[in-house]
Amino acid sequence: MKSVVLPSYNKNIIRAMLGLKVQDIDPPVPKVDEVVIKIHASPVNPSDIAFIQGTYNIVKPLPAVPGFEASGEVVDAYKNTSDLIGKKVSCFVQNDDFGTWSEYVVANVDDIIILKDEMNMDQAACFTVNPFTAYGLFNIAVLRETKAIIQNAAGSQVAALIRKMALLNDVDVINIVRKQETADKLVSEGVKHVLVDTDENFESQLKDICTSLNPGVAFDAVGGKLAGLMFNALSDDSELVVYGGLSGKSIDGIDVMDVIFRDKIISGFNLIDWKNEMDIEEFNNISEELQDRFIDGTYSTAICGNTSLENVVKGLRAYISDMSKGKLLIVP
Ligand SMILES: NC(=O)c1ccc[n+]([C@@H]2O[C@H](COP(=O)([O-])OP(=O)(O)OC[C@H]3O[C@@H](n4cnc5c(N)ncnc54)[C@H](OP(=O)(O)O)[C@@H]3O)[C@@H](O)[C@H]2O)c1
């Protein structure tokens, strides 16, 4: 089968991408509890970019096939899972031997979601990670009963889903992006509170809007100085939830007095831990609810285009130059 193969990690993203090759590798043979999925499409996520740079928390032995998420159809299975053959699925696979930027992938049954028939397979390619992440993060705001949240990297697909959830729950969102063009795009879509962190008045704008809206939760995917500013701008008894490290920088400038005297905390969110903390029935209920929302069009992931396995380098270059445009799908 054809797969994208990464021969070596490289912190320089351009060099890491240029090293990618398409190769024929041995097709997967399912072991106990495993299925083989013929891939419909696999997205490019920030975690994939960090993976090929060797800076993600998953480091596979090389050469490795990148890609952690996909949609497709089960075409083969071990005998204890053979009833799944023919099912349409989304999968999240962090397997050393296979990745989803490929024609086929092998997945453990615990790492697949069986899809409703009406699920669009392009949307399903991006279903196992971001919608559940947005759900888990937004639930923190629900539990804290806050009426406003702050989020950075607000042009991302996770942020777009959080905005949708907030709208349905009457929660205000203070959106922070790094480029004016992303802010303009969000405003043209009707998004209300959008700040650009490179604006010279950004800090005072953030303070002013937080004084008026009293956000009780902030979602940070960036780190660095921005995360510190978001923390300091939160109201009393609040939480900064760190779920990404896009800037590659440590969080900076946290006001110590806020931590000691204003009941403000910092926490981390990791989708896999969140999933492992709940029983399968609870997870399946959330999955059903999210699928229904995708099927009726309430939620969606913006997709900026497709690329073949052979054109992956060209596609990746386009994705990293404008990540807020939407997901690039790799279609074998
Ligand atoms: N913890 C978890 O379990 C978990 C699960 C899923 C996702 N995540 C994280 O969630 C974040 C969003 O993922 P996604 O798939 O929704 O992203 P995405 O749709 O691919 O978009 C990436 C976004 O990040 C922005 N960005 C990139 N580098 C940045 C930087 N240095 N500073 C500020 N903004 C930057 C991009 O803005 P430009 O257009 O300006 O480049 C773009 O809006 C990522 O950090 C991802 O790793 C975490």
The ligand as an SDF file (V2000), in Angstrom:
LIG
                    3D

 48 52  0  0  0  0  0  0  0  0999 V2000
   -4.8460   19.1510   24.0610 N   0  0  0  0  0  0  0  0  0  0  0  0
   -5.5470   18.4450   23.1950 C   0  0  0  0  0  0  0  0  0  0  0  0
   -6.0260   17.3540   23.5060 O   0  0  0  0  0  0  0  0  0  0  0  0
   -5.7730   19.0000   21.8200 C   0  0  0  0  0  0  0  0  0  0  0  0
   -6.6260   18.3400   20.9260 C   0  0  0  0  0  0  0  0  0  0  0  0
   -6.8650   18.9210   19.6780 C   0  0  0  0  0  0  0  0  0  0  0  0
   -6.2200   20.1010   19.3160 C   0  0  0  0  0  0  0  0  0  0  0  0
   -5.3610   20.6690   20.2060 N   0  0  0  0  0  0  0  0  0  0  0  0
   -4.6750   21.9200   19.8840 C   0  0  0  0  0  0  0  0  0  0  0  0
   -5.6390   22.8750   19.5050 O   0  0  0  0  0  0  0  0  0  0  0  0
   -5.0050   23.8770   18.7240 C   0  0  0  0  0  0  0  0  0  0  0  0
   -5.8600   24.1690   17.5040 C   0  0  0  0  0  0  0  0  0  0  0  0
   -5.9130   22.9900   16.6950 O   0  0  0  0  0  0  0  0  0  0  0  0
   -6.7800   23.0160   15.3460 P   0  0  0  0  0  0  0  0  0  0  0  0
   -6.6830   21.6920   14.7110 O   0  0  0  0  0  0  0  0  0  0  0  0
   -8.1020   23.5880   15.6510 O   0  0  0  0  0  0  0  0  0  0  0  0
   -5.9390   24.0780   14.4900 O   0  0  0  0  0  0  0  0  0  0  0  0
   -6.1320   24.5340   12.9680 P   0  0  0  0  0  0  0  0  0  0  0  0
   -7.5700   24.6110   12.6380 O   0  0  0  0  0  0  0  0  0  0  0  0
   -5.2560   23.7280   12.1030 O   0  0  0  0  0  0  0  0  0  0  0  0
   -5.5710   26.0210   13.0120 O   0  0  0  0  0  0  0  0  0  0  0  0
   -4.3570   26.3290   13.6490 C   0  0  0  0  0  0  0  0  0  0  0  0
   -4.5260   27.7340   14.2000 C   0  0  0  0  0  0  0  0  0  0  0  0
   -3.4350   28.0560   15.0280 O   0  0  0  0  0  0  0  0  0  0  0  0
   -2.9800   29.3580   14.7270 C   0  0  0  0  0  0  0  0  0  0  0  0
   -1.5670   29.4390   15.0500 N   0  0  0  0  0  0  0  0  0  0  0  0
   -0.5660   28.6630   14.5770 C   0  0  0  0  0  0  0  0  0  0  0  0
    0.6000   28.9990   15.1490 N   0  0  0  0  0  0  0  0  0  0  0  0
    0.3180   30.0230   15.9940 C   0  0  0  0  0  0  0  0  0  0  0  0
    1.1090   30.8160   16.8690 C   0  0  0  0  0  0  0  0  0  0  0  0
    2.4380   30.6150   16.9980 N   0  0  0  0  0  0  0  0  0  0  0  0
    0.5070   31.7930   17.5670 N   0  0  0  0  0  0  0  0  0  0  0  0
   -0.8230   32.0040   17.4640 C   0  0  0  0  0  0  0  0  0  0  0  0
   -1.6360   31.2850   16.6580 N   0  0  0  0  0  0  0  0  0  0  0  0
   -1.0570   30.3050   15.9290 C   0  0  0  0  0  0  0  0  0  0  0  0
   -3.2570   29.5100   13.2500 C   0  0  0  0  0  0  0  0  0  0  0  0
   -3.3320   30.8670   12.9390 O   0  0  0  0  0  0  0  0  0  0  0  0
   -2.6820   31.4670   11.5750 P   0  0  0  0  0  0  0  0  0  0  0  0
   -3.7430   31.3480   10.5220 O   0  0  0  0  0  0  0  0  0  0  0  0
   -2.3810   32.8530   12.0110 O   0  0  0  0  0  0  0  0  0  0  0  0
   -1.4710   30.6330   11.2710 O   0  0  0  0  0  0  0  0  0  0  0  0
   -4.5970   28.7920   13.1270 C   0  0  0  0  0  0  0  0  0  0  0  0
   -5.6700   29.6650   13.4270 O   0  0  0  0  0  0  0  0  0  0  0  0
   -3.6190   23.3260   18.4090 C   0  0  0  0  0  0  0  0  0  0  0  0
   -2.6830   23.8880   19.3000 O   0  0  0  0  0  0  0  0  0  0  0  0
   -3.7570   21.8510   18.6790 C   0  0  0  0  0  0  0  0  0  0  0  0
   -2.5390   21.2350   18.9810 O   0  0  0  0  0  0  0  0  0  0  0  0
   -5.1370   20.1530   21.4400 C   0  0  0  0  0  0  0  0  0  0  0  0
  1  2  1  0
  2  3  2  0
  2  4  1  0
  4  5  1  0
  4 48  2  0
  5  6  2  0
  6  7  1  0
  7  8  2  0
  8  9  1  0
  8 48  1  0
  9 10  1  0
  9 46  1  0
 10 11  1  0
 11 12  1  0
 11 44  1  0
 12 13  1  0
 13 14  1  0
 14 15  2  0
 14 16  1  0
 14 17  1  0
 17 18  1  0
 18 19  2  0
 18 20  1  0
 18 21  1  0
 21 22  1  0
 22 23  1  0
 23 24  1  0
 23 42  1  0
 24 25  1  0
 25 26  1  0
 25 36  1  0
 26 27  1  0
 26 35  1  0
 27 28  2  0
 28 29  1  0
 29 30  1  0
 29 35  2  0
 30 31  1  0
 30 32  2  0
 32 33  1  0
 33 34  2  0
 34 35  1  0
 36 37  1  0
 36 42  1  0
 37 38  1  0
 38 39  2  0
 38 40  1  0
 38 41  1  0
 42 43  1  0
 44 45  1  0
 44 46  1  0
 46 47  1  0
M  CHG  2   8   1  16  -1
M  END
$$$$
